[in-house]
Amino acid sequence: MDARRLRLLGAAAAALFVLLLLDVLFHGLAARMDERLGPALLAPTGPAHAAALALDLLGGTIAVTLVVGGTCALLWARGERIAALRLAAIWLVTYAVEESIKLAVHRVRPPYALVDEVTYAFPSGHATLAAILAVLLAYRLRGRRYAALGTALAALYALAMAASRVALGVHYPSDVAGGLLLGAGLACFGLALPFPEKIRRRLQR
């Protein structure tokens, strides 16, 4: 996938995110649907609840940071220093943007949450991080024999993570939709941006 296509995908995701953000801020259609869909999608017991709790742990900030940090270290050790720095930059920028938007929007979490959360709701951090990982994995697998399967599994992981947050009642559906769009958009932009030539030359010495 070339840089132009990545920029187009990033721009599309960004535009949809802005529309959703405005809807949440002004209590539009999506925000009103949240109030109906949210309680109906809860999973208080059973296998769905257990799976959601497992994804809650696997998709948290600490777990994802360890995965990203380990991947960066592996790439660096293999001599792929530009890829390592790009991954670290995408992760740090996306995390900063996501947390800043949460503070700015100030959306309170659903009152029926099944687990305790102390931060604000929009956008979902778990969904944002899952989208980043899915896009980066799909990009990494491009051109390989099993790229289609890997991309499908990555997308399934991101969607499952988003669904788990709604099932636990810690996010409204629009929160996770916003997280997926934000993560995917920033990941695409991060992959499309050219690496500074001076740094590239130094790393390739």
C-alpha positions as protocol buffer text, in pm:
chain_id: "A"
residue {
  index: 1
  type: MET
  ca { x: 0 y: 0 z: 0 }
}
residue {
  index: 2
  type: ASP
  ca { x: 153 y: 331 z: -109 }
}
residue {
  index: 3
  type: ALA
  ca { x: 169 y: 654 z: 88 }
}
residue {
  index: 4
  type: ARG
  ca { x: -107 y: 818 z: -116 }
}
residue {
  index: 5
  type: ARG
  ca { x: -357 y: 544 z: -37 }
}
residue {
  index: 6
  type: LEU
  ca { x: -259 y: 551 z: 329 }
}
residue {
  index: 7
  type: ARG
  ca { x: -317 y: 927 z: 340 }
}
residue {
  index: 8
  type: LEU
  ca { x: -659 y: 885 z: 178 }
}
residue {
  index: 9
  type: LEU
  ca { x: -758 y: 617 z: 428 }
}
residue {
  index: 10
  type: GLY
  ca { x: -629 y: 831 z: 712 }
}
residue {
  index: 11
  type: ALA
  ca { x: -823 y: 1133 z: 588 }
}
residue {
  index: 12
  type: ALA
  ca { x: -1143 y: 929 z: 556 }
}
residue {
  index: 13
  type: ALA
  ca { x: -1107 y: 793 z: 909 }
}
residue {
  index: 14
  type: ALA
  ca { x: -1031 y: 1142 z: 1042 }
}
residue {
  index: 15
  type: ALA
  ca { x: -1337 y: 1292 z: 871 }
}
residue {
  index: 16
  type: LEU
  ca { x: -1566 y: 1024 z: 1012 }
}
residue {
  index: 17
  type: PHE
  ca { x: -1412 y: 1070 z: 1357 }
}
residue {
  index: 18
  type: VAL
  ca { x: -1477 y: 1445 z: 1349 }
}
residue {
  index: 19
  type: LEU
  ca { x: -1840 y: 1387 z: 1248 }
}
residue {
  index: 20
  type: LEU
  ca { x: -1883 y: 1139 z: 1533 }
}
residue {
  index: 21
  type: LEU
  ca { x: -1713 y: 1375 z: 1777 }
}
residue {
  index: 22
  type: LEU
  ca { x: -1953 y: 1655 z: 1684 }
}
residue {
  index: 23
  type: ASP
  ca { x: -2246 y: 1419 z: 1723 }
}
residue {
  index: 24
  type: VAL
  ca { x: -2131 y: 1326 z: 2073 }
}
residue {
  index: 25
  type: LEU
  ca { x: -2069 y: 1687 z: 2172 }
}
residue {
  index: 26
  type: PHE
  ca { x: -2410 y: 1804 z: 2053 }
}
residue {
  index: 27
  type: HIS
  ca { x: -2602 y: 1490 z: 2150 }
}
residue {
  index: 28
  type: GLY
  ca { x: -2695 y: 1393 z: 1798 }
}
residue {
  index: 29
  type: LEU
  ca { x: -2830 y: 1072 z: 1651 }
}
residue {
  index: 30
  type: ALA
  ca { x: -2541 y: 846 z: 1752 }
}
residue {
  index: 31
  type: ALA
  ca { x: -2541 y: 979 z: 2108 }
}
residue {
  index: 32
  type: ARG
  ca { x: -2915 y: 919 z: 2137 }
}
residue {
  index: 33
  type: MET
  ca { x: -2877 y: 566 z: 2000 }
}
residue {
  index: 34
  type: ASP
  ca { x: -2610 y: 500 z: 2263 }
}
residue {
  index: 35
  type: GLU
  ca { x: -2870 y: 535 z: 2535 }
}
residue {
  index: 36
  type: ARG
  ca { x: -3081 y: 258 z: 2380 }
}
residue {
  index: 37
  type: LEU
  ca { x: -2813 y: 23 z: 2250 }
}
residue {
  index: 38
  type: GLY
  ca { x: -2570 y: 39 z: 2541 }
}
residue {
  index: 39
  type: PRO
  ca { x: -2781 y: -140 z: 2805 }
}
residue {
  index: 40
  type: ALA
  ca { x: -2905 y: -392 z: 2548 }
}
residue {
  index: 41
  type: LEU
  ca { x: -2549 y: -498 z: 2461 }
}
residue {
  index: 42
  type: LEU
  ca { x: -2433 y: -565 z: 2817 }
}
residue {
  index: 43
  type: ALA
  ca { x: -2290 y: -908 z: 2899 }
}
residue {
  index: 44
  type: PRO
  ca { x: -2311 y: -936 z: 3280 }
}
residue {
  index: 45
  type: THR
  ca { x: -2252 y: -1313 z: 3290 }
}
residue {
  index: 46
  type: GLY
  ca { x: -2151 y: -1612 z: 3081 }
}
residue {
  index: 47
  type: PRO
  ca { x: -1876 y: -1673 z: 2823 }
}
residue {
  index: 48
  type: ALA
  ca { x: -1917 y: -1331 z: 2665 }
}
residue {
  index: 49
  type: HIS
  ca { x: -1850 y: -1165 z: 3000 }
}
residue {
  index: 50
  type: ALA
  ca { x: -1541 y: -1381 z: 3061 }
}
residue {
  index: 51
  type: ALA
  ca { x: -1408 y: -1305 z: 2714 }
}
residue {
  index: 52
  type: ALA
  ca { x: -1467 y: -933 z: 2764 }
}
residue {
  index: 53
  type: LEU
  ca { x: -1275 y: -940 z: 3093 }
}
residue {
  index: 54
  type: ALA
  ca { x: -983 y: -1117 z: 2925 }
}
residue {
  index: 55
  type: LEU
  ca { x: -974 y: -859 z: 2646 }
}
residue {
  index: 56
  type: ASP
  ca { x: -994 y: -586 z: 2907 }
}
residue {
  index: 57
  type: LEU
  ca { x: -660 y: -706 z: 3047 }
}
residue {
  index: 58
  type: LEU
  ca { x: -496 y: -778 z: 2712 }
}
residue {
  index: 59
  type: GLY
  ca { x: -595 y: -447 z: 2557 }
}
residue {
  index: 60
  type: GLY
  ca { x: -508 y: -216 z: 2846 }
}
residue {
  index: 61
  type: THR
  ca { x: -245 y: 55 z: 2824 }
}
residue {
  index: 62
  type: ILE
  ca { x: 18 y: -140 z: 3019 }
}
residue {
  index: 63
  type: ALA
  ca { x: -22 y: -460 z: 2817 }
}
residue {
  index: 64
  type: VAL
  ca { x: -18 y: -281 z: 2481 }
}
residue {
  index: 65
  type: THR
  ca { x: 279 y: -68 z: 2584 }
}
residue {
  index: 66
  type: LEU
  ca { x: 473 y: -386 z: 2666 }
}
residue {
  index: 67
  type: VAL
  ca { x: 382 y: -535 z: 2328 }
}
residue {
  index: 68
  type: VAL
  ca { x: 477 y: -220 z: 2139 }
}
residue {
  index: 69
  type: GLY
  ca { x: 797 y: -176 z: 2339 }
}
residue {
  index: 70
  type: GLY
  ca { x: 897 y: -538 z: 2282 }
}
residue {
  index: 71
  type: THR
  ca { x: 823 y: -510 z: 1910 }
}
residue {
  index: 72
  type: CYS
  ca { x: 1029 y: -192 z: 1884 }
}
residue {
  index: 73
  type: ALA
  ca { x: 1320 y: -363 z: 2059 }
}
residue {
  index: 74
  type: LEU
  ca { x: 1295 y: -662 z: 1826 }
}
residue {
  index: 75
  type: LEU
  ca { x: 1286 y: -444 z: 1515 }
}
residue {
  index: 76
  type: TRP
  ca { x: 1584 y: -243 z: 1638 }
}
residue {
  index: 77
  type: ALA
  ca { x: 1781 y: -560 z: 1709 }
}
residue {
  index: 78
  type: ARG
  ca { x: 1705 y: -685 z: 1357 }
}
residue {
  index: 79
  type: GLY
  ca { x: 1842 y: -364 z: 1209 }
}
residue {
  index: 80
  type: GLU
  ca { x: 1500 y: -220 z: 1120 }
}
residue {
  index: 81
  type: ARG
  ca { x: 1562 y: 99 z: 1313 }
}
residue {
  index: 82
  type: ILE
  ca { x: 1338 y: 323 z: 1106 }
}
residue {
  index: 83
  type: ALA
  ca { x: 1046 y: 83 z: 1151 }
}
residue {
  index: 84
  type: ALA
  ca { x: 1113 y: 70 z: 1526 }
}
residue {
  index: 85
  type: LEU
  ca { x: 1118 y: 449 z: 1561 }
}
residue {
  index: 86
  type: ARG
  ca { x: 809 y: 488 z: 1343 }
}
residue {
  index: 87
  type: LEU
  ca { x: 617 y: 237 z: 1556 }
}
residue {
  index: 88
  type: ALA
  ca { x: 721 y: 412 z: 1877 }
}
residue {
  index: 89
  type: ALA
  ca { x: 625 y: 753 z: 1736 }
}
residue {
  index: 90
  type: ILE
  ca { x: 282 y: 634 z: 1618 }
}
residue {
  index: 91
  type: TRP
  ca { x: 211 y: 478 z: 1956 }
}
residue {
  index: 92
  type: LEU
  ca { x: 319 y: 783 z: 2159 }
}
residue {
  index: 93
  type: VAL
  ca { x: 139 y: 1038 z: 1940 }
}
residue {
  index: 94
  type: THR
  ca { x: -183 y: 836 z: 1929 }
}
residue {
  index: 95
  type: TYR
  ca { x: -184 y: 784 z: 2304 }
}
residue {
  index: 96
  type: ALA
  ca { x: -128 y: 1157 z: 2364 }
}
residue {
  index: 97
  type: VAL
  ca { x: -401 y: 1256 z: 2118 }
}
residue {
  index: 98
  type: GLU
  ca { x: -651 y: 1006 z: 2257 }
}
residue {
  index: 99
  type: GLU
  ca { x: -598 y: 1115 z: 2617 }
}
residue {
  index: 100
  type: SER
  ca { x: -617 y: 1484 z: 2521 }
}
residue {
  index: 101
  type: ILE
  ca { x: -948 y: 1433 z: 2340 }
}
residue {
  index: 102
  type: LYS
  ca { x: -1086 y: 1245 z: 2640 }
}
residue {
  index: 103
  type: LEU
  ca { x: -1004 y: 1535 z: 2868 }
}
residue {
  index: 104
  type: ALA
  ca { x: -1146 y: 1789 z: 2623 }
}
residue {
  index: 105
  type: VAL
  ca { x: -1473 y: 1603 z: 2556 }
}
residue {
  index: 106
  type: HIS
  ca { x: -1520 y: 1513 z: 2922 }
}
residue {
  index: 107
  type: ARG
  ca { x: -1780 y: 1246 z: 2848 }
}
residue {
  index: 108
  type: VAL
  ca { x: -1888 y: 1050 z: 3154 }
}
residue {
  index: 109
  type: ARG
  ca { x: -1892 y: 672 z: 3125 }
}
residue {
  index: 110
  type: PRO
  ca { x: -2222 y: 477 z: 3125 }
}
residue {
  index: 111
  type: PRO
  ca { x: -2389 y: 448 z: 3467 }
}
residue {
  index: 112
  type: TYR
  ca { x: -2430 y: 71 z: 3428 }
}
residue {
  index: 113
  type: ALA
  ca { x: -2059 y: -23 z: 3395 }
}
residue {
  index: 114
  type: LEU
  ca { x: -1971 y: -372 z: 3517 }
}
residue {
  index: 115
  type: VAL
  ca { x: -1609 y: -285 z: 3601 }
}
residue {
  index: 116
  type: ASP
  ca { x: -1453 y: 27 z: 3747 }
}
residue {
  index: 117
  type: GLU
  ca { x: -1289 y: 286 z: 3521 }
}
residue {
  index: 118
  type: VAL
  ca { x: -1162 y: 625 z: 3632 }
}
residue {
  index: 119
  type: THR
  ca { x: -1103 y: 806 z: 3302 }
}
residue {
  index: 120
  type: TYR
  ca { x: -1352 y: 962 z: 3062 }
}
residue {
  index: 121
  type: ALA
  ca { x: -1533 y: 771 z: 2789 }
}
residue {
  index: 122
  type: PHE
  ca { x: -1479 y: 923 z: 2443 }
}
residue {
  index: 123
  type: PRO
  ca { x: -1290 y: 788 z: 2260 }
}
residue {
  index: 124
  type: SER
  ca { x: -1224 y: 439 z: 2391 }
}
residue {
  index: 125
  type: GLY
  ca { x: -856 y: 387 z: 2463 }
}
residue {
  index: 126
  type: HIS
  ca { x: -879 y: 10 z: 2423 }
}
residue {
  index: 127
  type: ALA
  ca { x: -1043 y: 46 z: 2081 }
}
residue {
  index: 128
  type: THR
  ca { x: -792 y: 311 z: 1975 }
}
residue {
  index: 129
  type: LEU
  ca { x: -493 y: 93 z: 2065 }
}
residue {
  index: 130
  type: ALA
  ca { x: -649 y: -214 z: 1906 }
}
residue {
  index: 131
  type: ALA
  ca { x: -702 y: -23 z: 1582 }
}
residue {
  index: 132
  type: ILE
  ca { x: -338 y: 90 z: 1581 }
}
residue {
  index: 133
  type: LEU
  ca { x: -214 y: -267 z: 1622 }
}
residue {
  index: 134
  type: ALA
  ca { x: -452 y: -395 z: 1355 }
}
residue {
  index: 135
  type: VAL
  ca { x: -345 y: -138 z: 1096 }
}
residue {
  index: 136
  type: LEU
  ca { x: 24 y: -181 z: 1170 }
}
residue {
  index: 137
  type: LEU
  ca { x: 0 y: -559 z: 1149 }
}
residue {
  index: 138
  type: ALA
  ca { x: -191 y: -543 z: 822 }
}
residue {
  index: 139
  type: TYR
  ca { x: 71 y: -305 z: 682 }
}
residue {
  index: 140
  type: ARG
  ca { x: 353 y: -528 z: 798 }
}
residue {
  index: 141
  type: LEU
  ca { x: 200 y: -832 z: 631 }
}
residue {
  index: 142
  type: ARG
  ca { x: 137 y: -665 z: 294 }
}
residue {
  index: 143
  type: GLY
  ca { x: 262 y: -862 z: -2 }
}
residue {
  index: 144
  type: ARG
  ca { x: 300 y: -1186 z: 192 }
}
residue {
  index: 145
  type: ARG
  ca { x: 122 y: -1510 z: 114 }
}
residue {
  index: 146
  type: TYR
  ca { x: -87 y: -1503 z: 431 }
}
residue {
  index: 147
  type: ALA
  ca { x: -151 y: -1126 z: 426 }
}
residue {
  index: 148
  type: ALA
  ca { x: -527 y: -1161 z: 373 }
}
residue {
  index: 149
  type: LEU
  ca { x: -567 y: -1400 z: 667 }
}
residue {
  index: 150
  type: GLY
  ca { x: -348 y: -1187 z: 892 }
}
residue {
  index: 151
  type: THR
  ca { x: -537 y: -871 z: 801 }
}
residue {
  index: 152
  type: ALA
  ca { x: -872 y: -1040 z: 867 }
}
residue {
  index: 153
  type: LEU
  ca { x: -755 y: -1163 z: 1208 }
}
residue {
  index: 154
  type: ALA
  ca { x: -619 y: -819 z: 1295 }
}
residue {
  index: 155
  type: ALA
  ca { x: -951 y: -658 z: 1204 }
}
residue {
  index: 156
  type: LEU
  ca { x: -1139 y: -923 z: 1404 }
}
residue {
  index: 157
  type: TYR
  ca { x: -919 y: -852 z: 1706 }
}
residue {
  index: 158
  type: ALA
  ca { x: -993 y: -478 z: 1687 }
}
residue {
  index: 159
  type: LEU
  ca { x: -1367 y: -535 z: 1652 }
}
residue {
  index: 160
  type: ALA
  ca { x: -1369 y: -788 z: 1937 }
}
residue {
  index: 161
  type: MET
  ca { x: -1186 y: -543 z: 2159 }
}
residue {
  index: 162
  type: ALA
  ca { x: -1437 y: -271 z: 2076 }
}
residue {
  index: 163
  type: ALA
  ca { x: -1732 y: -504 z: 2140 }
}
residue {
  index: 164
  type: SER
  ca { x: -1586 y: -611 z: 2476 }
}
residue {
  index: 165
  type: ARG
  ca { x: -1585 y: -254 z: 2603 }
}
residue {
  index: 166
  type: VAL
  ca { x: -1953 y: -215 z: 2526 }
}
residue {
  index: 167
  type: ALA
  ca { x: -2029 y: -559 z: 2673 }
}
residue {
  index: 168
  type: LEU
  ca { x: -1868 y: -452 z: 3001 }
}
residue {
  index: 169
  type: GLY
  ca { x: -2068 y: -130 z: 3001 }
}
residue {
  index: 170
  type: VAL
  ca { x: -1759 y: 92 z: 3031 }
}
residue {
  index: 171
  type: HIS
  ca { x: -1820 y: 257 z: 2694 }
}
residue {
  index: 172
  type: TYR
  ca { x: -2108 y: 357 z: 2472 }
}
residue {
  index: 173
  type: PRO
  ca { x: -2103 y: 221 z: 2114 }
}
residue {
  index: 174
  type: SER
  ca { x: -2001 y: 562 z: 1980 }
}
residue {
  index: 175
  type: ASP
  ca { x: -1700 y: 565 z: 2215 }
}
residue {
  index: 176
  type: VAL
  ca { x: -1556 y: 249 z: 2062 }
}
residue {
  index: 177
  type: ALA
  ca { x: -1644 y: 358 z: 1709 }
}
residue {
  index: 178
  type: GLY
  ca { x: -1455 y: 680 z: 1773 }
}
residue {
  index: 179
  type: GLY
  ca { x: -1158 y: 486 z: 1911 }
}
residue {
  index: 180
  type: LEU
  ca { x: -1140 y: 261 z: 1606 }
}
residue {
  index: 181
  type: LEU
  ca { x: -1154 y: 557 z: 1369 }
}
residue {
  index: 182
  type: LEU
  ca { x: -897 y: 757 z: 1565 }
}
residue {
  index: 183
  type: GLY
  ca { x: -650 y: 472 z: 1594 }
}
residue {
  index: 184
  type: ALA
  ca { x: -684 y: 366 z: 1232 }
}
residue {
  index: 185
  type: GLY
  ca { x: -655 y: 722 z: 1104 }
}
residue {
  index: 186
  type: LEU
  ca { x: -347 y: 813 z: 1303 }
}
residue {
  index: 187
  type: ALA
  ca { x: -179 y: 482 z: 1219 }
}
residue {
  index: 188
  type: CYS
  ca { x: -237 y: 541 z: 847 }
}
residue {
  index: 189
  type: PHE
  ca { x: -100 y: 896 z: 867 }
}
residue {
  index: 190
  type: GLY
  ca { x: 199 y: 775 z: 1068 }
}
residue {
  index: 191
  type: LEU
  ca { x: 283 y: 512 z: 809 }
}
residue {
  index: 192
  type: ALA
  ca { x: 238 y: 755 z: 520 }
}
residue {
  index: 193
  type: LEU
  ca { x: 461 y: 1033 z: 653 }
}
residue {
  index: 194
  type: PRO
  ca { x: 814 y: 1030 z: 509 }
}
residue {
  index: 195
  type: PHE
  ca { x: 1088 y: 974 z: 762 }
}
residue {
  index: 196
  type: PRO
  ca { x: 1325 y: 1275 z: 804 }
}
residue {
  index: 197
  type: GLU
  ca { x: 1614 y: 1221 z: 564 }
}
residue {
  index: 198
  type: LYS
  ca { x: 1886 y: 1327 z: 811 }
}
residue {
  index: 199
  type: ILE
  ca { x: 1771 y: 1076 z: 1069 }
}
residue {
  index: 200
  type: ARG
  ca { x: 1731 y: 809 z: 801 }
}
residue {
  index: 201
  type: ARG
  ca { x: 2092 y: 852 z: 687 }
}
residue {
  index: 202
  type: ARG
  ca { x: 2225 y: 835 z: 1042 }
}
residue {
  index: 203
  type: LEU
  ca { x: 2031 y: 518 z: 1120 }
}
residue {
  index: 204
  type: GLN
  ca { x: 2153 y: 348 z: 803 }
}
residue {
  index: 205
  type: ARG
  ca { x: 2521 y: 400 z: 878 }
}
